[in-house]
Amino acid sequence: QVQLVESGGGFVQPGDSLKLSCLLSGSTFSMYAMSWVRQAPGKGLEWVAGINRGGGFTDYEDSVKGRFTIAKNNAENTLYLQMTSLKPEDTAVYYCAAKKYPIGDYYRINTLSSRLEYDFWGQGTQVTVSS
């Protein structure tokens, strides 16, 4: 049984930094392209960042480019999201999500926000940015 467990959320002030983690268990982490997707209060799901299964290729939603960094440690089965210069509009529940593509799609990154586009989805971790 595959599980994704996020951690690292919290309450921070604008301008602060926070690092989220997501641990995958029950499968081989290196087989999955990974994404972070968030849901702000009263809004829909928003894709934030994605990384290919090897960890060498990344992509970001425009509003977080230059502030967020996604990383993947296949040896530790862990996905990270380093968030800096946080803004109140970054307040959301952050989910990690896993997608297994065919073996030939090594460089592919999932940039979609729907749960239906992923094989596995975590329970989420709350990030609140407020003064």
Phi and psi in degrees as a GROMACS rama.xvg file:
@    title "Ramachandran Plot"
@    xaxis  label "Phi"
@    yaxis  label "Psi"
@TYPE xy
-83.4597  133.899  VAL-2
-132.574  143.269  GLN-3
-118.776  126.432  LEU-4
-126.217  115.786  VAL-5
-89.3513  154.51  GLU-6
-154.475  166.986  SER-7
104.15  -4.44242  GLY-8
-68.7104  169.446  GLY-9
172.463  -170.637  GLY-10
-107.645  120.548  PHE-11
-133.554  166.734  VAL-12
-93.9247  157.343  GLN-13
-54.2875  137.262  PRO-14
92.9295  -14.4974  GLY-15
-75.9057  172.036  ASP-16
-118.747  157.355  SER-17
-154.204  144.875  LEU-18
-122.082  120.694  LYS-19
-94.6317  148.862  LEU-20
-127.691  154.488  SER-21
-143.341  117.462  CYS-22
-102.053  126.308  LEU-23
-100.047  133.194  LEU-24
-130.404  154.61  SER-25
91.5962  2.53944  GLY-26
-160.025  178.682  SER-27
-90.4802  110.196  THR-28
-57.7846  -35.6274  PHE-29
-68.1385  -8.90054  SER-30
-83.3452  -9.61068  MET-31
-113.84  134.908  TYR-32
-78.0267  143.247  ALA-33
-124.439  151.483  MET-34
-139.608  158.063  SER-35
-110.63  130.8  TRP-36
-128.373  140.169  VAL-37
-125.712  159.264  ARG-38
-135.89  111.244  GLN-39
-78.1873  158.847  ALA-40
-55.9453  126.561  PRO-41
74.7098  7.87847  GLY-42
-122.573  172.088  LYS-43
-83.9931  179.183  GLY-44
-70.1697  140.575  LEU-45
-131.785  120.926  GLU-46
-66.392  136.716  TRP-47
-112.306  -48.927  VAL-48
-157.919  152.441  ALA-49
-142.685  158.294  GLY-50
-144.876  144.174  ILE-51
-76.0317  172.084  ASN-52
-68.2287  -27.5547  ARG-53
-76.827  -21.556  GLY-54
93.0183  0.40387  GLY-55
-94.6171  -8.70442  GLY-56
-126.874  133.436  PHE-57
-133.974  162.809  THR-58
-150.881  151.793  ASP-59
-137.665  148.747  TYR-60
-67.1728  145.215  GLU-61
-55.8139  -38.8187  ASP-62
-70.4057  -14.5256  SER-63
-111.05  -4.16471  VAL-64
-59.4874  133.482  LYS-65
85.7659  -13.1439  GLY-66
-113.288  -34.5137  ARG-67
-109.251  147.024  PHE-68
-133.52  124.586  THR-69
-98.4203  140.549  ILE-70
-145.323  154.512  ALA-71
-134.965  122.72  LYS-72
-109.586  100.191  ASN-73
-68.3551  -28.4439  ASN-74
-69.3803  -28.6787  ALA-75
-104.388  3.65346  GLU-76
55.9381  34.1315  ASN-77
-128.965  136.818  THR-78
-106.683  143.275  LEU-79
-125.718  155.33  TYR-80
-137.553  106.436  LEU-81
-88.0985  121.339  GLN-82
-116.234  125.92  MET-83
-124.329  167.325  THR-84
46.8531  48.1843  SER-85
-64.2654  145.283  LEU-86
-121.09  157.566  LYS-87
-55.5558  -32.8571  PRO-88
-72.3523  -5.66499  GLU-89
-84.2529  -5.92757  ASP-90
-60.8405  124.212  THR-91
-177.464  168.948  ALA-92
-88.1651  127.302  VAL-93
-103.753  127.523  TYR-94
-114.456  141.679  TYR-95
-100.042  149.964  CYS-96
-143.675  145.896  ALA-97
-120.198  138.74  ALA-98
-134.68  126.522  LYS-99
-98.7845  117.028  LYS-100
-98.1801  163.283  TYR-101
-54.5488  153.814  PRO-102
-55.867  -29.9609  ILE-103
-75.5677  -13.6064  GLY-104
-94.657  53.9133  ASP-105
-62.5666  -35.4434  TYR-106
-91.8049  -1.54727  TYR-107
-72.0026  138.894  ARG-108
-121.096  135.282  ILE-109
-86.3917  118.464  ASN-110
-111.082  18.492  THR-111
-96.2282  157.985  LEU-112
-106.329  -15.0594  SER-113
-74.0733  139.044  SER-114
-58.8122  -28.7997  ARG-115
-66.987  -18.9338  LEU-116
-90.0556  4.67195  GLU-117
-125.213  154.348  TYR-118
-82.9641  -34.6492  ASP-119
-142.608  152.982  PHE-120
-144.211  136.943  TRP-121
-82.1486  -179.602  GLY-122
-87.3388  -14.4402  GLN-123
96.4292  153.394  GLY-124
-136.398  135.878  THR-125
-83.1975  131.594  GLN-126
-119.999  122.493  VAL-127
-122.407  125.146  THR-128
-116.988  112.895  VAL-129
-157.555  148.968  SER-130
